[in-house]
Amino acid sequence: MTRLCVVLVGRQMQQYFKNNFVTFLYDTQTRLGKAEWRGHLKGSELREAYLLVLDMIDRFSLTRWLADDRQMESIDPADLQWSLEVFVPRIAKSSLLRMARLPSRFDENRQAVKQMIVKGHTFDLDLVLCDFSDEQEAMAWLMEPL
């Protein structure tokens, strides 16, 4: 098994969950979470992954999030609809204050996530979202004082 880690000021993030499609990491000291998405998740697999994201955010009161979507493929229409109705409202009400995203290389995914972001802006949010092409820049921005 390959050891996955992100070093933050000499610290290693803890693995919360991993399968063939996702890896979720967190650091309680910095209140940072990270999701690394791969491939095409659909149906119950995608929904379970999104629910695990919400659980991790709630469990550790995370305020910073890095979404590495670069290898995530399309989101099926039924899953997008579920995401708009269930996931987006819950993430909008979560403890997150800052989210950095490394967008997918797949246009279909970028379009679906754009719809989720637009839906998120219909809520009264304290969450600031910013897209990056470089992970180090994204992490530097996330670690700025809130």
C-alpha positions as CSV (number, residue, x, y, z in Angstrom):
1,M,0.0,0.0,0.0
2,T,1.3,3.4,-0.9
3,R,1.6,5.8,2.0
4,L,-0.2,9.1,1.2
5,C,0.5,12.2,3.2
6,V,0.6,15.9,3.0
7,V,3.2,17.7,5.1
8,L,2.0,20.8,7.0
9,V,4.7,22.5,9.0
10,G,6.3,19.2,9.7
11,R,3.0,17.5,10.4
12,Q,1.4,14.6,8.5
13,M,-2.3,14.6,7.8
14,Q,-4.3,11.6,9.0
15,Q,-6.1,9.3,6.6
16,Y,-9.9,9.2,7.3
17,F,-10.9,7.0,4.4
18,K,-9.5,5.5,1.2
19,N,-10.8,3.4,-1.6
20,N,-10.1,3.2,-5.4
21,F,-11.9,6.5,-6.0
22,V,-11.2,8.8,-3.1
23,T,-8.8,9.5,-0.3
24,F,-9.9,11.7,2.6
25,L,-7.3,13.3,4.9
26,Y,-7.5,15.7,7.8
27,D,-5.4,17.6,10.3
28,T,-7.1,18.6,13.6
29,Q,-4.5,21.2,14.6
30,T,-5.0,23.3,11.4
31,R,-8.7,22.1,11.0
32,L,-7.9,21.2,7.4
33,G,-9.5,18.5,5.3
34,K,-8.5,17.2,1.9
35,A,-10.3,15.1,-0.7
36,E,-8.4,13.4,-3.5
37,W,-10.9,12.2,-6.2
38,R,-10.1,9.7,-8.9
39,G,-12.2,8.2,-11.7
40,H,-15.9,8.0,-12.2
41,L,-17.9,7.5,-9.0
42,K,-21.6,7.1,-9.3
43,G,-24.8,6.2,-7.4
44,S,-24.3,4.9,-3.9
45,E,-20.5,5.1,-4.1
46,L,-20.6,8.9,-4.8
47,R,-23.3,9.6,-2.3
48,E,-21.5,7.6,0.4
49,A,-18.3,9.5,-0.3
50,Y,-20.1,12.9,-0.1
51,L,-21.7,11.8,3.2
52,L,-18.2,10.8,4.5
53,V,-16.9,14.2,3.6
54,L,-19.7,15.8,5.7
55,D,-19.1,13.5,8.6
56,M,-15.4,14.3,8.6
57,I,-16.0,18.0,8.5
58,D,-18.5,17.8,11.3
59,R,-16.5,15.3,13.4
60,F,-13.3,17.5,13.4
61,S,-14.9,20.9,13.0
62,L,-12.9,21.6,9.9
63,T,-12.7,25.2,8.6
64,R,-10.4,24.7,5.6
65,W,-10.8,22.3,2.7
66,L,-8.7,21.3,-0.3
67,A,-10.7,19.5,-3.0
68,D,-8.3,17.8,-5.4
69,D,-10.7,17.1,-8.3
70,R,-8.1,16.8,-11.0
71,Q,-8.6,13.1,-11.7
72,M,-12.4,13.1,-11.0
73,E,-14.5,12.2,-14.0
74,S,-18.1,13.2,-14.8
75,I,-20.9,13.3,-12.3
76,D,-24.1,11.5,-13.5
77,P,-27.2,13.7,-13.8
78,A,-29.1,11.8,-11.0
79,D,-26.1,12.1,-8.7
80,L,-25.8,15.8,-9.5
81,Q,-29.4,16.3,-8.7
82,W,-28.9,14.5,-5.3
83,S,-25.8,16.6,-4.7
84,L,-27.8,19.8,-5.3
85,E,-30.6,18.7,-3.0
86,V,-28.7,17.0,-0.2
87,F,-24.9,17.6,-0.3
88,V,-24.7,21.3,-1.2
89,P,-27.1,22.6,1.5
90,R,-25.3,20.6,4.1
91,I,-21.8,21.7,3.0
92,A,-23.2,25.3,3.0
93,K,-24.2,25.0,6.6
94,S,-21.0,23.3,7.7
95,S,-18.1,24.7,9.7
96,L,-16.0,25.3,6.5
97,L,-14.8,28.9,6.0
98,R,-12.4,28.5,3.1
99,M,-12.3,25.9,0.3
100,A,-9.5,25.6,-2.3
101,R,-10.2,23.5,-5.4
102,L,-8.0,22.0,-8.0
103,P,-10.5,21.6,-10.8
104,S,-10.9,18.4,-12.8
105,R,-9.3,18.0,-16.2
106,F,-12.7,16.6,-17.4
107,D,-15.0,19.3,-18.8
108,E,-18.2,17.3,-17.7
109,N,-17.0,17.4,-14.1
110,R,-16.2,21.1,-14.2
111,Q,-19.7,21.8,-15.5
112,A,-21.4,19.8,-12.8
113,V,-19.3,21.3,-10.0
114,K,-20.1,24.7,-11.4
115,Q,-23.8,24.0,-10.9
116,M,-23.1,22.9,-7.3
117,I,-21.2,26.1,-6.7
118,V,-24.0,28.2,-8.1
119,K,-26.5,26.4,-5.9
120,G,-24.2,27.0,-2.9
121,H,-24.3,30.7,-3.5
122,T,-28.1,30.7,-3.0
123,F,-27.3,30.1,0.8
124,D,-26.1,32.6,3.3
125,L,-22.5,31.5,3.3
126,D,-19.4,32.3,5.3
127,L,-17.5,30.0,2.9
128,V,-15.0,31.5,0.5
129,L,-14.1,29.3,-2.5
130,C,-11.1,29.7,-4.8
131,D,-9.8,27.6,-7.7
132,F,-6.1,26.9,-8.2
133,S,-4.0,25.2,-10.7
134,D,-1.1,24.5,-8.3
135,E,-1.6,22.6,-5.0
136,Q,1.2,24.5,-3.2
137,E,-0.5,27.8,-4.0
138,A,-3.9,26.4,-2.8
139,M,-2.4,25.2,0.5
140,A,-0.7,28.5,1.1
141,W,-4.0,30.3,0.6
142,L,-5.8,27.9,2.8
143,M,-3.3,28.3,5.6
144,E,-3.6,32.1,5.7
145,P,-5.3,33.4,8.8
146,L,-9.1,33.1,8.6
